[in-house]
């Protein structure tokens, strides 16, 4: 999961390099950028298909989404609701998630979930076998750059991509209950693996690991490990991806020594430093965490994500730098990577209940007990069974009782 974007990006880069090599060897007379772009575009179309002709209904539905966002920002909530419902009924588009994000910021997560469920149902019961959809990853080459084009997708694969985006938005703003529900939906979609070995089957690949994520979320760690170990090793799913998936399971299982053991298989690469940084931070080993953080920053592959700030906050808490921890936790809550790394960054998102629990620890350290209690309770709203927050809140109440 954590290296899925790397696999996709590398495949695109390899295609581009191959095309450039062919251009240098076989078409020396065509040195203009226009000819190079034409060759690359044709190769990308061969691999990922051409952009589709966009229907008037699709365009109108997207326009209604923007009108709904504008109405929402102007405080016209009822009008915004009506516009977004009209958009979904006209043609379900991924731009609806832009509206959902704004609703989450209000914050009204319940309404956001209701909109996403309506959108998901509209795709599921779409009358045709194929549906226009914005690509999940930049696979269209246009005017010298990779973009996300609008193409015709099989309905089941489109449904998976809509559910996938809903899952990550919920991970960013919502709670565990709906996360489990959408993961269950995603794993039940009938995705038939593509026969061509040349195609990277994004939806099938991701669905296999969502089965692992679901088992992990339900704390069925043995099943999750078995699912990973039973996956064949091939060019699209190398051993490094299996190792990363296993590390994620052990990370949630809190078997940190196993995570460190597997991280060392990356032998001095950025992946080893990144995993050791986050894992040592969880273990409370601030020295080991900071040493690997510095190595990671110097590796040439450093990526700032909300998990970076979360790990730094955990180090602050161990060192009793509570004010600094609050600053880093605020960044963990709000920082989002943009551009080409946005997809991989969202896979690394730390769940909100963990961040709010750590906010509670920081405020408790500052003896601001009411703020600590509020943040522990917010954590439990997102995940009522989150044991660290339950224990922390109980300890806080004991501390307050002793002081009164």
Buried (B, 14 or more C-beta within 10 A) or exposed (E): BBBBBBBBBEBBEEBBEEBEEEBEEEEEEEEEEEEBBBBBBEBBBEBBBBBBEEEEEBBEBBBBBBBBBEBBEEEBBEBBBBBBBBBBEBBBBBBBBBBBBBBBEEEBBEBBBBBBBBBBEBBBEBEEEBBBBBBBBBBBBBEEEBEBBBBBBBBBBBBBBBBBBBBBBBBBBBBBEBBBBBBEBBBEBEBEEBEEEEBBBBBBBBBBBBBBBBBBBEEEBEBBBEBBEEBEEEEBBEEBBBBBBBBBBBBBBEBBEBBBEBBEEBEEBBBBBBBBBBBBBBBEBBEBBBBBBEBBBEBEEBBEBBBBBBBBBBBBBBEEBBEBBBBBBBBBBEBEBEEEBEBBBBBBBBBBBBBBBBBBBBBBBBEBBEBBBBBBEBBBEBBEEBEBBBEBBEEBEEBBEEEE
